[in-house]
Amino acid sequence: MTEQNSEQTNDLPDINESDGDMSDHRRPLLNAARSGAVGLLVITVISLALWGNFRGLEGLWGVLIGAAIGGGFVLATVAVVLLTSNTSPQTTMVVTLGSWLIKIVVVLCILLLLRDMDFFDHTAMGVTVIAALVVALGAETVGIIRTSVTNV
């Protein structure tokens, strides 16, 4: 073995080390939920600072509503999949798709209810919804990718 190959081998992580129970099939989802919640919290704080500075109290309300809608939508999916993780794949898929349809109806109802209200900044809400969706999905993806699981 050459000296360079020996150095590369020493840089690899020990395969016997793990960060928890590698046989638990829910670990990637739990990490996704944790990462998504942290990402949502970070984007909410940043948005509160920015929109609160530019639009005042109305901007703050817009951010809080937007973070609740965007983050709630994404994190609810992880919660539903976690709740159905011990069922058959068919049941998980049916419940996940059904919950997605319910979430769409709920979001539309909330948006219709908020349409004529003026206590919040609509632009701040819209931008925060989009930012919360993107950041939470990205954070969940990173959380899943970084989870070590046993593949058989």
C-alpha positions in Angstrom: 0.0 0.0 0.0 1.4 3.4 -0.9 1.8 6.2 1.6 -0.9 8.3 0.0 -3.5 5.4 0.2 -2.5 4.9 3.9 -3.2 8.6 4.6 -6.6 8.4 2.8 -7.6 5.3 4.8 -6.8 7.1 8.1 -9.1 10.0 7.1 -12.2 7.7 6.7 -14.6 7.5 9.7 -14.7 4.3 11.7 -17.5 2.1 10.4 -18.2 0.8 13.9 -19.0 4.3 15.2 -22.6 5.5 15.0 -24.6 8.4 16.3 -27.5 6.3 17.6 -29.6 3.2 16.9 -28.8 2.6 13.2 -31.7 0.1 12.9 -34.4 2.6 13.7 -36.1 3.4 10.4 -37.6 6.6 11.9 -34.2 8.3 12.5 -34.0 10.1 9.2 -37.5 11.5 9.7 -36.7 12.6 13.2 -33.6 14.3 12.0 -35.6 15.9 9.2 -38.2 17.2 11.7 -35.5 18.6 13.9 -33.5 20.2 11.1 -36.7 21.6 9.5 -37.8 23.1 12.8 -34.4 24.7 13.4 -34.4 26.1 9.8 -37.9 27.5 10.3 -36.9 29.1 13.5 -33.8 30.7 11.9 -35.7 32.1 8.9 -38.5 33.3 11.2 -36.0 35.3 13.3 -34.3 36.7 10.3 -37.6 37.7 8.7 -38.9 39.2 11.9 -35.8 41.4 12.1 -36.0 42.5 8.5 -39.7 43.0 8.0 -40.1 44.4 11.5 -37.5 47.0 10.6 -39.0 47.9 7.3 -42.8 47.5 7.9 -43.2 47.7 11.7 -45.8 45.8 13.5 -47.7 44.9 10.4 -44.5 43.3 9.0 -44.1 41.3 12.2 -47.6 40.0 12.0 -47.0 39.1 8.3 -43.9 37.2 9.2 -45.5 35.2 12.0 -48.5 34.3 9.8 -46.2 33.4 6.9 -43.9 31.2 9.0 -46.9 29.4 10.5 -48.4 28.7 7.1 -45.2 27.7 5.3 -43.5 25.9 8.1 -46.6 24.2 9.3 -47.3 22.9 5.9 -43.9 21.3 5.5 -43.5 20.1 9.1 -47.0 18.6 9.1 -45.9 16.2 6.3 -43.0 14.9 8.4 -45.3 14.5 11.4 -47.8 12.5 9.3 -45.1 10.2 7.9 -43.7 9.7 11.4 -47.2 8.8 12.7 -47.6 6.2 10.0 -44.1 4.9 10.0 -45.1 1.6 11.6 -47.8 0.9 9.1 -47.6 -0.6 5.6 -46.2 1.5 2.8 -49.6 1.7 1.2 -51.2 3.1 4.4 -48.4 5.6 4.7 -48.9 6.8 1.2 -52.7 7.0 1.4 -52.5 9.0 4.7 -49.8 11.2 3.4 -51.6 12.1 0.2 -54.9 12.5 2.1 -53.2 14.9 4.6 -51.7 16.8 1.7 -55.2 17.4 0.3 -56.5 18.5 3.7 -53.5 20.8 4.1 -54.2 22.4 0.8 -57.9 23.0 1.7 -56.9 24.4 5.2 -54.3 26.8 3.6 -56.8 28.0 1.0 -59.4 28.6 3.8 -56.8 30.5 5.9 -55.8 32.6 2.9 -59.5 33.4 2.0 -60.1 34.4 5.6 -57.0 36.6 5.7 -57.6 38.2 2.2 -59.5 41.2 3.4 -57.7 41.8 6.7 -55.3 44.6 7.0 -53.5 44.1 10.3 -50.5 42.4 8.6 -48.3 43.1 5.7 -49.3 40.9 2.8 -45.9 41.1 1.1 -44.1 40.1 4.3 -46.4 37.2 4.7 -46.0 36.0 1.1 -42.2 36.3 1.1 -42.0 34.5 4.5 -44.2 31.7 3.3 -41.9 31.1 0.3 -38.8 31.4 2.4 -40.1 29.1 5.1 -41.1 26.5 2.5 -37.7 26.6 0.8 -35.6 26.7 4.0 -37.6 24.0 5.9 -37.5 21.6 2.9 -33.8 22.2 2.4 -33.1 21.7 6.1 -35.2 18.5 6.1 -33.3 17.2 3.1 -30.0 17.9 4.8 -31.2 16.2 7.9 -32.2 13.1 6.0 -29.0 12.9 4.0 -26.7 13.2 7.0 -28.4 10.4 8.9 -26.5 7.1 9.0 -28.8 4.1 8.6 -28.3 0.4 8.0 -29.1 -0.5 4.4 -29.7 -4.2 3.8 
